[in-house]
Amino acid sequence: MDCLRRAFFAPGHDPRVWLDGWSAATHEAQSHARITTPVDEYFSAGSQVPILDLQAEHDAVVIPNVMKAYLGDRVTVQVIRNAGHAMAPEQPHAMAEAIAAFARRVYSSQLKA
């Protein structure tokens, strides 16, 4: 539990939420996609779309600001406070708010049409 907490969770968060509920079918689909898709294609999300890079304040897995350095102004970085790599169970509301704000900003002209 201590290793799971240190590797994936922000200080003070309970890693037991990751002990069950995993989907074998989803894992297989993600593995297949990772193996068969060239890294440059999935990393860049194509070549034209805007990208929201949600970064956890305490992420011990992902190197911060890599996408912005490689993909430039297409990338909007949003740091989610009090979250580790397990951001979704730690800060679901902050994630949802960041995604909604990004979508409103990027697609506002299409929504008005």
HUTAFEN-V230779 format. One record per backbone hydrogen bond with DSSP energy under -0.5 kcal/mol. NH is the residue of the N-H (numbers start at 0). CO is the residue of the C=O. Records with the same first field share a line. If there is no record, write none. Layout:
NH = CO ; CO
This chain:
4 = 0
5 = 1
6 = 2
7 = 3
8 = 4
12 = 9
14 = 12
16 = 13
17 = 14
18 = 15
23 = 21
26 = 22
27 = 23
28 = 24
29 = 25
30 = 26
31 = 27
32 = 28
33 = 29
34 = 30
35 = 31
36 = 32
37 = 35
40 = 37
41 = 37
42 = 38
43 = 39
44 = 40
45 = 40
50 = 73
52 = 50 ; 75
53 = 51
54 = 52 ; 77
56 = 79
57 = 82
58 = 55
59 = 6 ; 57
65 = 62
68 = 64
69 = 65
70 = 66
71 = 67
73 = 70
74 = 71
75 = 50
76 = 74
77 = 52
79 = 54
80 = 78
82 = 79
85 = 7
86 = 83 ; 84
89 = 85
90 = 86
94 = 90
95 = 91
96 = 92
97 = 93
98 = 94
99 = 95
100 = 96
101 = 97
102 = 98
103 = 99
104 = 100
105 = 101
106 = 102
107 = 103
110 = 106
111 = 107
112 = 108
